[in-house]
Amino acid sequence: MLGADDAVTAALVTRGWPSRPLVDQPLGIDLLNTRWVAGGVAYDLLDHDDLTEAWLADRELESARPVPRQQLREARDAVAAVIADPADCAAVNALLGHGRVRLTVDERGRVEHDDVADPRWRAAWACLHDYVRLRAATPDRLRKCANPDCVLHFQDTSRTGRRLWCSMTGCGNRFKARRHHSRSRANS
């Protein structure tokens, strides 16, 4: 279940790492948030087989052997590039070539099946497919945190659609406090 970070949390505790922020994001954005910064230290789940496997298990994504860390990294980098520049679609499009959606019909109506031949690409392709779905539904609401020191991304679900920060209590307050401190020093 997305948002349940049980296996990842247990693996992070074992390593002595801090918990992951923003685990409530859709799959296509959650992939981006497999790396984060806490206390000035960078963390990346995709640098370790056990953490990658835990993330895949929590997201109910099939793992492969070897653990598809490189494929997930490529997908993560491609999605981050498109969020930074919506016209930069080449990498996402190339990676989407690893699979396709096969449509069928049953008694409930339309059914989509992910058809990915190479098992090492299944999880990464599922993340890319979800990102494409999100981009079609809410293209102007997929963002990187406005704090230049933050690497997190989010889907803005606010009523106004003007959310800037991954967390107002974290990045928003820190950024505003730094700006206030800079103005105060400039006026002194």
C-alpha positions as CSV (number, residue, x, y, z in Angstrom):
1,M,0.0,0.0,0.0
2,L,1.4,3.4,-1.0
3,G,2.2,5.5,2.0
4,A,2.9,2.4,4.2
5,D,6.6,2.4,4.5
6,D,6.9,-0.6,6.9
7,A,9.7,-2.5,5.3
8,V,11.7,0.6,4.5
9,T,11.2,2.0,8.0
10,A,12.5,-1.3,9.5
11,A,15.5,-1.3,7.2
12,L,16.3,2.4,7.9
13,V,16.2,1.8,11.7
14,T,18.6,-1.1,11.3
15,R,21.0,1.2,9.4
16,G,20.5,4.0,11.9
17,W,19.2,6.3,9.1
18,P,16.4,8.9,9.6
19,S,12.9,8.1,8.4
20,R,11.9,9.1,4.9
21,P,9.9,12.3,4.4
22,L,6.8,12.5,2.1
23,V,5.9,8.8,1.9
24,D,2.3,9.7,1.0
25,Q,3.1,10.7,-2.6
26,P,1.8,8.8,-5.7
27,L,4.2,6.1,-7.0
28,G,5.6,8.3,-9.9
29,I,6.6,11.0,-7.4
30,D,7.5,8.6,-4.5
31,L,10.3,7.2,-6.8
32,L,11.8,10.7,-6.8
33,N,11.7,10.8,-3.0
34,T,13.8,7.7,-2.6
35,R,16.6,10.2,-2.0
36,W,16.5,12.9,0.6
37,V,18.6,15.1,2.8
38,A,18.4,15.1,6.5
39,G,20.8,17.1,8.8
40,G,22.9,18.0,5.8
41,V,23.5,14.3,4.9
42,A,22.2,12.8,1.7
43,Y,20.4,9.5,1.8
44,D,19.5,7.3,-1.2
45,L,17.5,4.0,-1.0
46,L,18.6,3.1,-4.5
47,D,22.2,2.8,-3.4
48,H,21.5,-0.4,-1.5
49,D,19.9,-3.7,-2.6
50,D,18.2,-4.3,0.8
51,L,16.7,-0.8,0.9
52,T,15.6,-0.9,-2.7
53,E,13.9,-4.3,-2.1
54,A,12.2,-2.9,0.9
55,W,10.9,0.0,-1.1
56,L,9.7,-2.3,-3.9
57,A,7.9,-4.5,-1.3
58,D,6.2,-1.6,0.4
59,R,5.0,-0.4,-3.1
60,E,3.9,-3.9,-4.0
61,L,6.2,-3.8,-7.0
62,E,7.8,-7.0,-8.3
63,S,11.6,-7.2,-7.7
64,A,14.0,-8.9,-10.1
65,R,17.4,-10.4,-9.8
66,P,19.7,-8.6,-9.7
67,V,17.8,-5.9,-7.8
68,P,16.8,-3.3,-10.5
69,R,18.6,-0.3,-8.8
70,Q,20.0,1.0,-12.1
71,Q,16.7,0.9,-13.9
72,L,15.0,2.7,-11.0
73,R,17.7,5.3,-11.0
74,E,17.4,6.0,-14.7
75,A,13.6,6.3,-14.3
76,R,14.0,8.6,-11.3
77,D,16.5,10.9,-13.2
78,A,14.2,11.0,-16.2
79,V,11.2,12.0,-14.2
80,A,13.2,14.6,-12.3
81,A,14.4,16.1,-15.6
82,V,10.8,16.4,-16.9
83,I,9.6,18.1,-13.7
84,A,12.5,20.6,-13.9
85,D,11.8,21.2,-17.6
86,P,8.4,19.9,-18.9
87,A,9.8,19.9,-22.5
88,D,12.7,17.5,-21.6
89,C,10.7,14.3,-22.3
90,A,13.3,12.4,-24.3
91,A,14.6,10.2,-21.5
92,V,11.2,9.4,-20.2
93,N,10.0,8.5,-23.7
94,A,13.0,6.3,-24.3
95,L,12.5,4.4,-21.0
96,L,8.8,4.0,-21.7
97,G,10.0,2.0,-24.7
98,H,10.8,-0.9,-22.3
99,G,7.1,-1.7,-22.0
100,R,3.6,-0.9,-23.1
101,V,0.0,-0.9,-21.9
102,R,-2.1,-3.7,-23.3
103,L,-5.8,-3.1,-23.2
104,T,-8.5,-5.7,-22.8
105,V,-12.2,-5.7,-21.9
106,D,-13.9,-7.8,-19.3
107,E,-17.3,-7.6,-17.5
108,R,-16.2,-4.5,-15.6
109,G,-15.1,-2.7,-18.8
110,R,-11.7,-1.5,-19.8
111,V,-8.7,-3.2,-18.2
112,E,-5.1,-2.1,-18.6
113,H,-2.2,-4.6,-18.4
114,D,1.4,-3.5,-18.1
115,D,3.4,-5.5,-20.7
116,V,7.1,-5.3,-19.9
117,A,9.3,-8.1,-21.3
118,D,12.4,-7.5,-19.3
119,P,11.7,-8.2,-15.6
120,R,14.5,-5.8,-14.6
121,W,12.4,-2.9,-16.0
122,R,9.0,-3.8,-14.6
123,A,9.2,-1.7,-11.4
124,A,10.8,1.3,-13.1
125,W,8.3,1.1,-16.0
126,A,5.4,1.0,-13.4
127,C,6.8,4.2,-11.8
128,L,7.1,5.9,-15.2
129,H,3.6,4.8,-16.2
130,D,2.2,6.3,-13.0
131,Y,4.1,9.5,-13.6
132,V,2.7,9.8,-17.1
133,R,-0.8,9.3,-15.6
134,L,-0.2,12.0,-13.0
135,R,1.2,14.4,-15.7
136,A,-1.9,13.9,-17.8
137,A,-4.2,14.5,-14.8
138,T,-2.4,17.4,-13.1
139,P,0.6,18.6,-15.1
140,D,1.0,21.9,-13.3
141,R,0.8,20.3,-9.8
142,L,3.9,18.1,-9.9
143,R,6.8,20.0,-8.4
144,K,10.2,20.1,-6.8
145,C,10.3,21.8,-3.4
146,A,11.0,25.5,-3.7
147,N,13.8,25.2,-1.1
148,P,17.0,25.1,-3.2
149,D,18.6,22.9,-0.5
150,C,15.8,20.3,-0.7
151,V,15.7,17.4,-3.2
152,L,12.1,16.3,-2.5
153,H,9.2,16.4,-5.0
154,F,5.4,16.4,-4.4
155,Q,2.1,16.5,-6.1
156,D,0.3,19.6,-5.0
157,T,-3.1,18.6,-3.8
158,S,-3.9,22.0,-2.1
159,R,-7.1,23.7,-2.9
160,T,-5.4,26.7,-4.5
161,G,-2.6,24.8,-6.3
162,R,0.1,27.2,-5.0
163,R,2.0,24.9,-2.7
164,L,5.7,25.6,-2.9
165,W,7.3,23.5,-0.1
166,C,7.5,19.8,0.5
167,S,6.6,20.7,4.1
168,M,5.6,24.1,5.4
169,T,6.9,23.1,8.9
170,G,10.2,22.0,7.5
171,C,11.4,23.6,4.3
172,G,8.9,26.5,4.2
173,N,9.7,27.7,7.7
174,R,13.5,27.3,7.3
175,F,13.5,29.1,4.0
176,K,11.4,32.0,5.4
177,A,13.5,32.2,8.5
178,R,16.7,32.4,6.5
179,R,15.2,35.1,4.3
180,H,14.0,37.1,7.3
181,H,17.5,36.8,8.9
182,S,19.2,38.0,5.7
183,R,16.8,41.0,5.5
184,S,17.4,41.8,9.2
185,R,21.2,41.7,8.8
186,A,21.0,43.9,5.6
187,N,19.0,46.5,7.5
188,S,21.4,46.7,10.4
